[in-house]
Amino acid sequence: MIKAGIIGITGYTGEELLKILSKHPSVKISGLYGRAASEIRDLKDIYPQFSGLNLKIEPLDAQKIAKTCDAVFLALPHSIAFEVVPQLLNAGVKVIDLSADFRLNKPDVYEKWYKVNHTAKEFIDKAVYGLSELNADKIKTAALIANPGCYPTTIILGCAPAVKNGIIDLKGIIIDSKSGISGAGRKSTREYYEKEHPNFRAYKIAGGHRHIPEIEQELSILSSQDITVSFTPHIMPVERGMLSTIYVNLKKKISTAEIIDLYKEFYKGKTFIKILDEDIMPGIAEAVNTNYCEIGMKVDERANRLIIVSVIDNLVKGASGQAVQNMNIMFGLKESEGLL
């Protein structure tokens, strides 16, 4: 059994991790921890639905955690992992970090976008970007996983086959993404529901979103050249679910059927990728509460443009489910264990 701990249990991703790991046949939850050295609390006081687990939330103590855990999930705000990650790694514990702290391979880029001094730069090179379908071989031997962001998960998985096979113009990639309100955290969700009428809005437009360097970094690695994208996120009036519509210009005439075949071949054997048949587009209802990414596409022949629609649950495949998928790979388990 894998002895797993969760640091940062009170947020959406911490709750989702608890839900998945409590049913995982090869995991024993060996510790739940808050964000700081605070008093011990009963889990049932925060999440009554988990009262049967009879667990307590303990103060954050890296030395104690290292003695009781084989793997630790960090569900913490950005920059808090800088102190915790080195302690855990040096103690031989495998770490899956759900924040952005180790996703970007250049610390100056992180500091520019997150407005925080990166104080654990020496550990960036040790981190593997945990997009399971693309980096499984590296994940197998990794000690530190930088779990991808939710928007980048939909976008990179949606673009990867087209980028890798060189069928699209890498300039002028336009991405229009919509997220359920849980993507902004519990505080934003509460504020949202306090409003009289549900809203649907774009935010951080014209290059203002922190996921942009992550998207550009990984697409640039796939293409072996620098890529710049236009990315506009939206908040939609549902609790969870994420849909990205991606517009890319084709280099040559190619049919929708041919591209679908290319995508199916690229993701052959990947349990959690569903490439839909022609004229079928995914909706968030099919992906919510699952670890699947569903992808549909259509060639706009008039404009010679490929339109890709990629859908996930932002809290599962976009966060906690993918984190568990990465843990399974790290420990040599079946990738889908505990996730189906």
Protein Blocks (a to p, Z undefined) as FASTA:
>chain_A
ZZdddehjlbmklmmmmmmmmmmmkbccfbdcdfbdcddddfklmmmmlmmnopacdddd
fklmmmmpfbdcddddehklmmmmmmmmmnopacddfbfklmpmcfklmmmmnopacfkl
mmmmmpccfbfklmmmmmmmpcbdcdddfklmmmmmmmmmmmmnopacfehpacdddddf
klnojklmmmmmmpmbdcdddeheehiafklmmmmmmmmmmnopacddddddddddbfbd
cddddddddfbdcdfklmmmmmmmmmgoiakbccddehiacdfklmgopabdcddddddf
knopacddddddfklmmmmmmmmmmmmmmnopafkgopZZ
